[in-house]
């Protein structure tokens, strides 16, 4: 039957509400030829009043295997029956729970009802904004009086144990730098009392580490940021705790008689530090893993999440190794913090496919390391071609819920990776392609501190080097700043639709569209053949033809953004 293979199930991954009267449906169709797909739907018992709506393909030319559709109804979405029409060449097929058939189905998919709390809600302030990830000890030393006993010279080589004196006051003093860059939210690495320089071994969750400052300074920072339209997100390390925390030390001293005994995974009757008979992160004994079967532990962590929102007005939590924490806990955490402020942003650290964290009851978004890997493979290493890159990008867009697309934490680097300059081996032209893609793609692009001034460094500890305020690479800084401001000035880039375009194997193209504006984004990654005015104009006109025919936006302004690898030059043209 034309070897058509279609995938759709009556589960939340494939049909889910974004409003009580609005559903998103998606399906996957593998066919030897391009196909068009319609949804046929009706209210239960009213098949004679059926309606039809066309699915959107992830590629304008219909070459993607992925389709989705936003179905807005006049009433609450409930008691719907539906099936699919598939048009391939001159043939029509039907897809229902019984599979693909040439005959109209007698059995249908069903959507039962949309309850109020079924609808996925996300902080609207986070849609499409640009973030900045700060390793506080290495950003700026604004208060010498709170420095650790031993502080390295600012531009010295970082190790896994040394300190440089960066603090909250330093960040306060650099807010104007960040506003000029175009940053709208700041994500900090941990700032609570801990032994290490990275602070992922928390001693006291209710105390700001003195080397960073005080709670009053954090309040001052949050207030200043809010006055400058910037949000602040703290790092919550709740999968494990520090070796020197009162809780773990109490277990070492008292064994099973400690009130915290059931907070940890321990083999035997007492802690054996030398043989490490307790579970910890990465077999690193200084970070004992927490055990969420303990109700007392759960209440303790909930109180931390609530405390810092109430006391300081922070805007969210980045939750460290969120996919290692008991999955039954995160819905409790979400309810607790969202009750205080529904606009609290919850970011999960995960290095894998994070869709099981994004069903509306746990996280708002995830750190999108899959995005990073694909961007580096394509734009910098050139280890995959355009077709494979498109497939990877469409996999991400298809598997994550539609409302999450515009708040995905997209990154090129972090405190746990090689810096993008080092990955690029100093090739600024390739790096600029990656930066341009980061800042034209849907999501919440996040700049790792210092990347915008050309810092390099392999993985930890080199990627955690100090901000070189006295040796800024202004060419790279200007490129970041220009791209961020270009993004911030166009709603279509911040939260518009994304659709791939097929033009030429040497080009990678997509559109961002919102209301009356369409921006066509072109990456010339392999050749300078299109640099001549004639060829460039020809390509643009061909793309415009496709978009004008296929787009659902009828009244629009066209803008073309084109970047070429050989020169890293950008062309921006407007067509009315």
Steps between C-alpha positions, in 0.01 A plus 500: 500500500767747379706397803334765715587481867315737736544549872242664726360388835225625729758606758618834632811485284284513185192700601499755782328828593662843499168664594179333610361549150827449309684177427831418337505179298805350339590195298790346315461382141767306313424465132696451179336816368401829656154498645237740629295415807163619624340455836134399483323563832158536658324506833402154618164384356514776234702339221277667242641835622863413447766761424832483321827682569835467326815406689815711477813327376828596665637585154335735250557249219335223702814286527500458878352191662362718779161673504313702759178697529350749744128437528300786653135425577200715588454313826700295749682216321326178603332193361674530165533217250752529219699325231748606231483537121831445320544624144790345307515584128148423375418255776313551827563291811352507847666449836311393813571281805465206258791627290530624141220409259356593161154492656350755734544373856224367722706547816638836608750668725336674797584798718297495821515835676714796606503575870622834625829365636567295186608816318874561489591843640844656464644837607420734211792727593747230396379462141788555264713712733880488511666372816847517653653217706741621770760305700505761774854453639643573154284793383605814688639575847296790628583472872853413613384482862315168448783325313607150611824474696692399188405678177680461168594791278196567281634373167686201644444145379194342667523167679230288660581639842608864468293815556497839329262715704207557265187588697145638500631856528703443187190391310310803629775727367480334155124510445535789254746289300236227477216737411714650224562147373123441486474240779156440653570232759798382703552141614752465783699195599445413872549780752419319825756415769732223380865390517592499133540782250212364290262471801327181384582344840249700706559535873210731583218569252373792708825701501670692221867406501681796665758510220213602270331745734177500698127444465456878503731530201306231316181698568675810368609310188150368431349847545757660268446230238124542509540876459700422184251241369731209586394183684714299742512119523689316777657155482330243723724201578241264644614162369787494749641696791849591622715263705542770765131580531358472852272221383770272361739575785224405743465164325878446516493572875183316602448231239147356502412716799522813285170659405645536151594133451221436249602810298783297344564166327730319743618140503569379854441650843733798474678718247832368370663805342806311377309224322209731407209277599247769412372609161639825365518694176749358254654291782627831639488458877463872571148498350277239673181428306169588666226240547152628418312216663553711814201727557708721728751555219223587256358760738849641555569548128155649442569754774822606322322555171235711672737692730712671235199602293328653803812660645669639188253494209709278272333401175587133473711195574745314283480149644828312491500145354120512513466167320677323791254621765198283587251587226211502747653798682505760225119535474500582872778753455322659203174537693678654798695768313230574242253557783723784618557635150347334191766672287788320670715337231619141557798389292619139508859407441501189284744385233252274326155512345306678773144460378394294804574811710285723276147369534373805684526357851876528563730740314440796270811440292825303477863580424507400136835325464363306201471836326862584588632169370318539168609861447864413564489193275352699212639853511840437659613141454315453167452135600136489386332635186202731469253212472620343825505835677143571389396161628657559841343844531160367400536217750543758776210714379269203455568321826475803729154654558418799281475755787848397619665584167534867585647442846745217427831578674719492188874528555838478332690444822481487878718451807501127414617520136782625283448862409366564152820688403704192588262265323538724194879481534509877465309498169285806558313460171367157593426620852301794367279262302422313823432825686273627223304175504467511881353851477262440209367162616189458722567480869669683782863537384747519787850645472761349733684789663811603307409327176390841374851643550690207350599299809637155421558194714460126495264331745514547879699675632612699193145584394459670838768762444461859609325766293777687317367851545828654387534297178156487340491384138277781378437342159339196665328715761351721228377194310325360808355838589375564145342156475334530841357842418384374159315218676356725770362740239299237308208309650527241223848405624398501864188286476396455139436172320791302360490316165781353294559586134669291232691718255840352430716236667762769561254716693314448826181707513198550721235760570385669819153650470267681737192710421600708195875438488699218344877484536678263263826380655770367265827336602753456222723244670706347219553737212541864405328438164195692621695811591444667163204732485332310215512159665402635839205687352393189309508284814305755701234535232460123473458474877249785503291324239477186712419690817237716332325193362522285812475747786175548688602860574348702217589857597867506579836666490786291367845530645799290395788427739795332328840404644783346297770277649793613288470860614262486798333801336134561568250639253167626624246617243139607530233432238154653535 
